[in-house]
Amino acid sequence: MNLELLVIIASVREGRFGPVVGHWFAEQAHTHGGFDVTVADLADLDLPLSLPAESPKFAGDDYPRPTGLAPLTSALAKADAVVIVTPEYNHSYPASLKAAIDWHFTQWTAKPVAFVSYGGASGGRHAVLHLENVLSELHAVAIRDRLAFPNYFTAWQDGRPVDGEAPGYAKQLLDQLAWWAAALRSARRAAPYPA
């Protein structure tokens, strides 16, 4: 039985490059063969920034999310692993991604999360460092290896990375993600996570 992988495209900015990176990575995940892949583009969702007074940490499954978030909530709940495709804005990640994370809690618990980032000289690495802190609070497991595309505006051509080794790096990340996803899925099925 394949693992369920959710690829989240985080940017909602006009003229964004995220879908190019996200769809390329989803293609790599399909080729890998260990995952059933779902792509969630945050630009396609109703993603309000205003949250209810009650935290999803304590609200359980009846947390009052907007109807437009239902596809993301369902995909996160079903996922055995998540890949976040994010740019770097002002040395961090987009507000849209923070909102998507904050609308959920238990959906992240005891699941591995990997990162594919892009940006200027840093390739989005500052955004990923911030995300690791946020996701550890939600009891997610950040994968150490990640895929970063510095100076993406010159590093891609015709929807693909210019670096011919990029598919190999993606495969290595997906191999590690598959290991963690299988291990944590088995652990979640064996016993409830003590959050």
C-alpha positions, 0 to 999 in steps of 0.5 A: 500500500502506497503512502499518501503524500501531500505537496503544499504550494505555499505562495499566493503572490501574483506572478509566483513561481511556486506552481512550477516548482511544486508540479515538478516536485509532484512529478518526481514523487509520482516517478519515485513510486512510493507515494500517492500524490495530492497537490494543494495550492494555497492560492486555490483555497479560501484561507482567512487570516482571522482565526477563532478565539479557541485554539485547534490544539484544544478544540478537536475535530469540531474546530470551526474551519471555513468550508473553503478549507475542507479540501486542505483539512481532509488532505492533511488528515489523510496524508502520511507525509507532507512536502511544503514548497515555499519561497522566502519572503523577507527571510521567512515564509509566506503569511498564507502558509502560516495561516494554513498551518495555524488553522490545523493542529492534530493533522500535523501530529507525528507526520514527517514534513520535508521542504522544497524551497526557492529564492534568491541567494539563500534558496529559501533556507531561512524560510525552512529554518523558521518552518522547522520551529513552527512544525516542531510545536505541532509535533511534526517531524522535519526531515533533515535533508531538503531541496533548495533552489537558489537564484531560481530565476536563472536556475530553471528553464522550461519548467525544470531545474537546469541542474541535471542532478536535481532529480537525484536530490529529489529522489534522496529526499523522497527516499528519506521521507518514505522511510519516515512516513512508513515508520510513523504511520506504523507507530500511529496505528500501533498506539496513539501519539502522546501529544 
